[in-house]
Amino acid sequence: MPRPGREGGRRGRTAGSTTEAPAQAFITRKIPPYEILSDADLQIIEYNADTILEEIGIDIKDDPDAIATFVAAGASADGERVRFPRGMCREIIQKSAPSMFTQHARNPARNVVIGGNNTVLVPAYGSPFVYSREGGRRYASIEDFRNFVKLAYMCEGLHHSGGTLCEPMDLPVNKRHYDMLYSHIKYSDKPFMGSVTAPERAQDSVDMAKIVFGHDFVEENCVLVNLINANSPMTFDSTMLGALKVYARHNQAAMVSPFVVAGAMSPVTSAAVAAQSLAEGLCGMTLAQLTRPGAPVIYGNFVSSMSMQSGAPTFGSPEASMVINVGAALARRLGVPFRSAGGFTASKVPDAQAAYEAANTLQQGLIAGVNFMLHTAGWLEGGLAMGYEKFVMDADQANMLAVYANGVDMSENGQALDALREVGPGQHFLGCAHTQANFKSAFYRSKIADNNSYEEWLEDGALTAEVRAEKLYKSMLATYQPPELDPEIDERLISFMTAKKTSFPDSNVA
């Protein structure tokens, strides 16, 4: 007898396939990664990470099952402190973790391949507030969440619908994950992320994915990527590890990402941050492989420096960029995909500070070889706010990253010797055949930047980039058209959520 949801899942996967395929479902970089450390220096950081695991250890809070799993594999435990023999974690990960995997979308044309020379650009995640020029800073709602799903769906440069785009504060904490997951499925056909705020919410995510994709398909393929944060320094809790184990059991991807504010949650130096982050990442990825060998994992790091004057995290700093670069190199040596970078800023509004800091981090992530760039678009105020104008401004930068990643055109057309011969010295190229044939696609055209003369800019209303971005996002939301979703799948999702929500009381305790 077929499992429940098997045939419906097939229809759910293909329902969106009639949607026009994106120009590029993800970036395949044609430029080599740039590494700032030598092999000898990277070996030192790997040695130091193993020293942390062997001598200092990792605290595993309130999860005796995870401790027992580690011990059975060769680690030792002293209460909640687990220590790993040198090389143990690396050996387990390299034995079974895939170096590259596909995350399936319900529209197969939007499947993303994570790892190798690929970069997947993903919206920001986790903000309790939203910011817009019109409404200012306020608590996020489920309507805001839906709006950002729609914007991400419409932005070609974003390859993924993301996860907790903003926290819908108007819904109960213990039930809002249903509405967030449903919004990703209903209003987009790009890949999406599951909930990690409790193991049972992770299971709900898997169960909803099985309604869409089918039971067997989910067990055999990755349809969810999930953010598992370490409680740096050198600590994991039962919430994160519980969610990790749920996803790993069902063959879904765990993105193990230490969250480090250097100076507070790690030493202040880049080499120490890189070693600590790697040690924490190795621990989490090892548990995923021990739970289900071959389950996809992504090594991630989220690193910011700290203002030694105020204690607040800072973004777009050269030190953080160095850790991103080193982390990407370490992931390649380990043989797993890497997550880092994004449109980070500490600015409260989409101003010059926001633009500089975001551009610094986005570009550094691309040239470092990041595979999964969470927080690409929308990030404001150190992650406390998701910005509407900032979202489309960052998406514009994402489009530019794709152009840069495509590298230099060295074809006959790219070399353009025919144009040089036609025009010759002292003349312009505006009317030559090569220019006429290429002018529509020769250069990236921003939908936000103003390149007119000063007089034309004044005549058009002297609009700032923020105002132009406001006009763009409002126009996008006004013209949004949802992708097709099989009505039977939609009905089953709604029935599942309704039954679950009515089975336990509302709570605003995480």
N, C-alpha and C positions, 0 to 999 in steps of 0.2 A: 504494500500500500504506500503511495507517495506521502511524504511528510507534509504537514500543513504548510501552506504557503509556497510550495515548490513551484507550481505552475503560475500562480499569481505573481511570484517573484520574478519569473522570466518576463512576464508582461510589464512588470514595474521597471525592469532594467531597460527594456526596449521602447517603452512608451515615449521617452524623450528623444529617440533616435531620429525622428523626423525633424527636430529642431536643426536649424542651420548650424553646421559644425563651426567651431571657433577657428580663427586663422591659425592659432597655435595653442594646443591644449596645455602645453608646458614648454619651457625653454630647454633646448638642447644646445649647450654652450659649444661654440666653435673656437673659443679662445682658451688657452691653457690656464689653470689656476696659478696664482702667484703665491709663493711660500717665502716667508720672511726668516724662517729658521732652517738650518742645515739638518741633515739626517742625524748627525751626532748630537745636536741640541735637542731634537725631538726624542731621541733615545733617552736622554737625561730626564726629560719630563715623564716619559713612560716609566722609567725606573723609579722616579719619585712617587708616581701614582701607585705603583705596586708597593712601595715602602709605606705609604699611607694605609693601604689595605691590609698589609701584613703586620705592621707594628702598632698603628693607632687604632684602626678598625672603623667600622660603621655601626652606629646605633640603629637598631630596628625596633621601633616603638610599637608595643601592643600587637605584635603579629608573631606569635609563637610558631605558626605554620610556616612562615617565611624563614624563620631562624632554623627550624628543623630541616627545611629543604636545603638551605645552605650547608648545614652540618653534614647531612647525608652525602653531599657532593664533595666534602673534603675540608670545609671551613671549620673553625672552632668558635665556640660561643662562651662568653662569660656574662651571664644574665642577658641583657639586650645588646651587648657589645659583640659584634661578629668580626672575626679576623680571617683573612683569606691568604692561603699560601701564595707566595710570589708566582705570578703567571697563571694561577688557576682561572681567574675570570676571563682573561684574554683567550685562553685555550678553549673554554666552554663556548664563548661567543663565536670564535672563528670556526669552530667545528660545525655549527648549524645555522647561525644567523645569515640571512640572505644579504648580499652586497647591494642588491637592487630588487625592487618589487613594484608591482602595479597596484595602485589604489583605484578600484573601479567606481565609476559614477553611474547613476541610473541612465544617463545618456552615454553610451559607450564612446562616442566621439570625444567626450571630455575626460576619459580615463587619464590619469597621470602616472608617469613612471618615476619613482623616487630613488635616487642614487645615481652613481656614475657621473656622466657629464651633464646631468639634468638639473634644472632649477625650477621649483614649483613656488609660485608667489601667492601668499595666503594673507587674508585680512588680519587686523589686530584682534586681540582676545582679552576678555575678562574685565572690561571697564564698568564700574557701577554708574558712572555719569556719562552724559553725552553733551556735546557742545555744538552750537550753531551760531552763526552771526545774528540770526533773527531771534532765537530763543535763549541765547546765553548758555550757561552751565546749569544743568538740572539732572535729577535722577533719570536713568534710562527706563523705558517702558517696553512692553512687548511690541508695541507699534514701531518704536525705534529699531528694535531687533529685526523686525520684518523689513523695514526700510533698508537696513544695511545688507540683509541677504539679497534683496532686489538689486541694490547698487553693485554688489560683488558679482552677481549673475550677469549684469550688463557691462561690466568692465572687462574688455578683452585681455588686458594685461594682468588680471588676477585669474589664477587658474583653479581656484579652490573656494568653496563657500565658507571655510573656516569652522570655528566652534562657537564659543561663548563670545559673540561679537560685541555684546554689551549685556550686562546683567539686567533682565527685566524686573525691576524692583517693585513693580505693581503686582507681581505674582508670588505665591508662597515659595519660600526657598526650597522646600522639599518636593515641589511639583513643577517648578518652572522648566526643568529639563525636558519634560514632554513637549511643551510648546516650542521650545527652541529647536529640538530635533525635527518636529513636524514642520516648522517654518523652513528649515533647510531643504527638506524633502519636497514641500509644496511649492515654494517660490523659486527654486533653483533646480538645475539638474547637474550641477557640478559636484565633485566629491565634498564630503563634510566630515566633521569630527564628532566624537561621542562625548558623553558626560563622564567626569572623573571625580565628582564631589562626594561620591559614596559608592561602594561596590555594587549595591543594588541598583543604583542609577546607571552604572556601567552596563549591568545586565539588561536594564530597560532599553538602553541604546542598542545593544545587540539584538534584542527581541524585535524592536521596531525596524532595524535594518533587515531582519529576516522576512518581515512582512513585505518589504519592498523588493528584496533581491532573491528571496527564497532560502530555506534552511540550508540545503546542501551547498548552495553557491557561497553563502557566508562562511561555512565551515572550511571551504576549500580555497577561498579567495579573500583578499583584504578589501574591505569596503569602508573601514573606519580607521582613522589615525587619531591617537589619543595622547594628550599632554600629561605626562607623569613627572611632577616636580619633586626633587629632593628638598628636604628642609635643611638647607646648608646652614652650618657646616656639618657634613658627614653624618646626616641623620635622614632616615625615611620613616614615615608614619604608616599606620595600618590603612588609612583612607587611600593614600596613593598606591601603596603596594596591593591593597585589595582590588582596586580598579585595574591595576596592571595585570593581576592574575586572571581576572575575569576576561579581559580582552585577549590575553595570550592563550587561554584555554580554547577560545573560539577563533584563533588564528588571525586576530586583528592586531594592528601595529601599535606598539608602545613607544612613544617618543620620550625617552628618559632625559630630562633637562634640569640639571641643577640651576637654581636661581641664586646668583651670587652678586651681592653688592660689595665690591672689593673695599677692604678697610673695616667692614662691619661683619661680613659673613665669610671672609677669607682674609689672608694677608694682603697687603697693598700692592704687591708686585705681580706683574703679568705672568711670570713663570710659575709662581706659586698658585695663582688662580687657575691656570691651565692644568696643573697637576692635580689639584683638589677636585676640580670639575670632572676630570677624566676618571679619577677614582670613584666618585659618586656615580657617574654614568656607567662605569663597568659593573658596579654592584647591581644597579637596576636592570641592565640588559642581561646580566647573568641569570637573575631570577626569572625573567621572561623565557629564556632558553631552557631553564630547568623545569619550568611549568609546561612548556610545549616546545620541544626542539624544532627549529625552523620557523617559529612565529616571527614575523617581521618586527624589527626594532629600528629606531633612529636614535643616534647619539646627538644630544642637543646641549648647548649651553646658552644661558641667558646671563649676560655679564654687563654690569654697569659699574662705573667708578663712583666715588662718593666725594661730595664737597667736604673738605676737612674744616671748613668754616661753619657750615650749617648742619652737616650730617645728612643732607638730602642726597638722593641718587642723582647722578649726572649722566647725560647721554651724548652720543656723537663724539666721544673723547678718543684721542689716539690710543690710549691704553686699552680701552675696550675693543677697538678695532684690531689691535695686535692679538688679543685673546681669541677673537673670532677667527683670525687667520690661522693661528696655531691650532685651534680646535678642529678646523676643517682638515688640516694636514694630519692630525692625529686620527681622525675618523677614517681617512683614506688608508692609513697604515693599518688600522684595525680591520678594515674591510666592511664598514657599515655606512649607511647614509648619514648625513650631518644636517642638523637644524641649528640656525642662529640668524642674527642680523634682523633687519626690519626698519621701518620708518620711525625710529625712536627720537623722542625729544622730551625735554622737561618743560618746554614752553606751554603756557596755558591756552594760547590761541595760535592760529596758523600764521605766524609772523616770520620775520627773517631768521630768528633763532630756530624756529621749528623747521624751516626749509633747509638751513645749513646742517643742522644735526641729523635730520632724516636722510638727506642726500649723502652725507658722510657714511652713514651706516649701511644704507642700501647699496652703495657702490662698493664699499669694502666687502660686503657679503658676496656680491657677484664675483669679484675678482678672486676672492678666497676659495670659491667653489662650493658655496652653501647649496644644499640640495632642497631643503624645505625651509622657506623663509617666512615663518610666522611673524605677524605684526607688520606686514608690508604696508598696509594702508589704514589710516585713521587714528593712529596713536597720538595722544596729547597728554600733557601733564604727568609724565612718567607712568603712563598707563591707566591713570585714574579716569580719564575721559576719552570717549570715542568721538572724533570730530567729523561732522558732515562735510564741511569744506575741505578739511585736511584729507578726508578719505579720497576724494576725487583728485586732489592735488598729488597725493602719493600714487594713485593709480596712473596718473600721467607720467610720473617718474618710472613706474613699473614698465610702461610701454617703452620708455627709453632704454631701460636695462635690456630688454629683449633685442632691440636694435644693436646695442653694443655687443651683446653676447653672440650675435650672428657673425661678428668678425668683419674683416676687410674683404670686399668682393674682388677676387683676383682673376675673374673671368675675363674674356676678351672685352666684354662690355665694360667691366670695371676698370680695366686698364685704359680704355678710351683713346687709344692711339689714333683712331679714325677721326675723332674730334680735333685732336691736336694737329693732325695733318690738314684737315679742312680749314681751320681758322688761321693757323699760323701766327707769327709774331705780331704784336701790337693791336690786335682786334679783340672783340668780346665774343663770348660763347653763347649769348642769349638766343640767337636764332639758328644755331647750327643743328644739324640733323640729330646728333647724339643728345643734345639738351632737350629738343622737342620730344624725343622718344622716351626720355627718362624723367622729365620734370615732375610728373605726378607722384613718383615714388622715390625721388632722389634723396629727400631729406625728411626726417620725422617732423610731423606737423602737430604741435601741441594744441589742444582744445582750450587751454587756459592761458598760456603765455600771450602777451601782447607784443607784437614786433612792428607795429606801425610807427609813423613819425610822431613826434611830440604833439604837433598840431592835430593830427588825426585822433590821437589818444584823448586830447582835451575835448574835441568835438564829439567823441563817443561817450563822454561823461566822466572822463578821468577815473576810470574804474580800477581799483586795486585787484591783485590776484585773488584775494579772498572774495571779493564781490563777484568776480567772474566765475569762481568756483561755486559760489552759492547759486548763481543762475544755472550752471551746468547740472548740479545734483538735483535741483528742483525740476528741471526739464526732463532728466532721466526718469525720476519717479513718476512724473506725469505721463510719460509715454511707455512705461513698463508694460510688457505683455508676459504673462506666466508661461513657463514651459508646460507641455502636456503631461498630465498624470492620470493614469488609469483610474477611473471612478471607483472600481472595486477595491483597489489598493488604498485609495483615499478613505473610503468608508471603513475599511478594516483598521487603518491607523487611528481614525477617530474613535472607533469602538474600543480599541485597546487602551487609548488614553483615558477615555471616560470611565472604563471599568477600573483602571488603576487608580485614578484620582479619587474615586468614590470609596475606595477600599481602606483609606486611612485619612486621618484628619490633617488639615493644613497646619503647617508649622513654619516659623521664620527663623528656626535654629538650623544652622548648616549641618 
